[in-house]
């Protein structure tokens, strides 16, 4: 009965308008590199307090879903993830875009983000409480193995050379040690520079490597033929936004894999769309019939990452609503907004405010459904934008990157980090060093170190604790599989070739 | 001996940088900490050791499979033009970041965009309008709508 009432309260012109407004704001903020979904939700939250709680959350959830989805737009169009959740989208999305199929890549981003978002909402509706309780079983040993599992992805992302992929990945891990020691609080590698006390921020490095580095590389590689008008057939191909039935068949399994992994990883506090998308990309590559296409413009790779980062939203909300634990910045702000509306967050929320929670589920569905037309229309508009000469885009992107790096913390050190990362990104790109592992190392390095050291402290330097729970054992098996599988599959394919 | 190529140089940079960082870690960070914690320097040391090992592998590989040296790239006329253009854009970006600290964002942004247009040999009138347009739109979007204080001087 409560779902029926919830539908009635959400499907009103005012509420739908609030969701739409949220979707549009989230889209603008999510597309701009450096402006994260947390920032978008934080900006909108004070405005929503003047509204009824349902209308307020309609706007906030619209922003949240849309910002995560639209981070993929800049990842596809200019190789600069709008939000960290879209890092993995650059692996294949940008390659598809470089072949002149930007609209098509944006279409996949829209369709599979919506699919992932709806999938996770359904999971949220069915299994909110039991799944959240499962996430509470994660302690420091499990977090350590989870981080290590993520780091094993470096092997998969290193297409050209394993040594090159690993060296930049470990460089990322080394960079993650800059700043205050996570357990002792002592300074590491920063001297007297207080701007680096929190460590090297992840977003400026991401903007520098993917945005500035890519633009410098394009300027360096520019050829006169690039400015020549394109033929009609190519322009027709550019116009296409929706995938064909055959393409959907290829993307269905990776889309489902991405959604499932997105929900699971999203539920675990401290993780999010960035990690889930990377894991989904790797798992989909392993089960794909065309693993060689991954990282080189694979539609499967793009679909799985897009589905995964949006599916993580439902996962994160599961922990936030059922247990009152904010898994990331987004859910922390949302829980803060709930308390401002006078609701008591925590395990009692699902019982005491059951009607309101039902309305949230319906709003999630509506927000995802609204992303569909808005996303597809924006994909069409983006195609028109791409008829602009490359150099005009390059010039503007360099400026957007600089402002984006600064906007996050209003810290000029972040702009300097972006500049240095941009130069490094250019040389890495020039000499075929993959950029993904560096981001992976920077993202997971601190999580890996902190949880390993915490486990050793808790166990008095004994490593037994690392192998003590079933979840740890499962994650160790996954780590071993992730590390060894590329070599085993290589060996099998070589053997098959030799036999044939 | 074969001529050093880009990968050799990058490998050497990694090797030397990791060596220096390892030295700094060992001289400035504590080796152990109380209650079973292996200390602050464990991870940096492990990472530096791995980087040095991989750098050696990359250097060896670069001699086996030589890539084109930077000097070779510069011998090509078109490539030389691209290289100079990239360096100029990078210098312009650095100049923008310096100016941003001393003059209002709108002025610094306009100069940055205008110089970029000049580097790309755009017409003067177009350069003025394009630079003013892009800077203005970004200022309105970030400073007015998103409340980011862009004037930091």
Boltz contact constraints between the chains, C-beta under 6 A:
constraints:
  - contact:
      token1: [A, 163]
      token2: [B, 54]
      max_distance: 6.0
  - contact:
      token1: [A, 163]
      token2: [B, 57]
      max_distance: 6.0
  - contact:
      token1: [A, 163]
      token2: [B, 58]
      max_distance: 6.0
  - contact:
      token1: [A, 166]
      token2: [B, 54]
      max_distance: 6.0
  - contact:
      token1: [A, 167]
      token2: [B, 51]
      max_distance: 6.0
  - contact:
      token1: [A, 167]
      token2: [B, 54]
      max_distance: 6.0
  - contact:
      token1: [A, 170]
      token2: [B, 47]
      max_distance: 6.0
  - contact:
      token1: [A, 170]
      token2: [B, 50]
      max_distance: 6.0
  - contact:
      token1: [A, 170]
      token2: [B, 51]
      max_distance: 6.0
  - contact:
      token1: [A, 173]
      token2: [B, 47]
      max_distance: 6.0
  - contact:
      token1: [A, 174]
      token2: [B, 47]
      max_distance: 6.0
  - contact:
      token1: [A, 177]
      token2: [B, 43]
      max_distance: 6.0
  - contact:
      token1: [A, 177]
      token2: [B, 44]
      max_distance: 6.0
  - contact:
      token1: [A, 181]
      token2: [B, 40]
      max_distance: 6.0
  - contact:
      token1: [A, 183]
      token2: [B, 37]
      max_distance: 6.0
  - contact:
      token1: [A, 184]
      token2: [B, 33]
      max_distance: 6.0
  - contact:
      token1: [A, 186]
      token2: [B, 40]
      max_distance: 6.0
  - contact:
      token1: [A, 188]
      token2: [B, 40]
      max_distance: 6.0
  - contact:
      token1: [A, 216]
      token2: [B, 86]
      max_distance: 6.0
  - contact:
      token1: [A, 219]
      token2: [B, 85]
      max_distance: 6.0
  - contact:
      token1: [A, 219]
      token2: [B, 86]
      max_distance: 6.0
  - contact:
      token1: [A, 219]
      token2: [B, 89]
      max_distance: 6.0
  - contact:
      token1: [A, 220]
      token2: [B, 82]
      max_distance: 6.0
  - contact:
      token1: [A, 220]
      token2: [B, 86]
      max_distance: 6.0
  - contact:
      token1: [A, 222]
      token2: [B, 82]
      max_distance: 6.0
  - contact:
      token1: [A, 391]
      token2: [B, 120]
      max_distance: 6.0
  - contact:
      token1: [A, 395]
      token2: [B, 116]
      max_distance: 6.0
  - contact:
      token1: [A, 396]
      token2: [B, 134]
      max_distance: 6.0
  - contact:
      token1: [A, 403]
      token2: [B, 142]
      max_distance: 6.0
  - contact:
      token1: [A, 407]
      token2: [B, 148]
      max_distance: 6.0
  - contact:
      token1: [A, 415]
      token2: [B, 97]
      max_distance: 6.0
  - contact:
      token1: [A, 431]
      token2: [B, 6]
      max_distance: 6.0
  - contact:
      token1: [A, 431]
      token2: [B, 7]
      max_distance: 6.0
  - contact:
      token1: [A, 431]
      token2: [B, 10]
      max_distance: 6.0
  - contact:
      token1: [A, 449]
      token2: [B, 43]
      max_distance: 6.0
  - contact:
      token1: [A, 453]
      token2: [B, 37]
      max_distance: 6.0
  - contact:
      token1: [A, 456]
      token2: [B, 36]
      max_distance: 6.0
  - contact:
      token1: [A, 457]
      token2: [B, 35]
      max_distance: 6.0
  - contact:
      token1: [A, 457]
      token2: [B, 36]
      max_distance: 6.0
  - contact:
      token1: [A, 457]
      token2: [B, 37]
      max_distance: 6.0
  - contact:
      token1: [A, 460]
      token2: [B, 36]
      max_distance: 6.0
  - contact:
      token1: [A, 461]
      token2: [B, 36]
      max_distance: 6.0
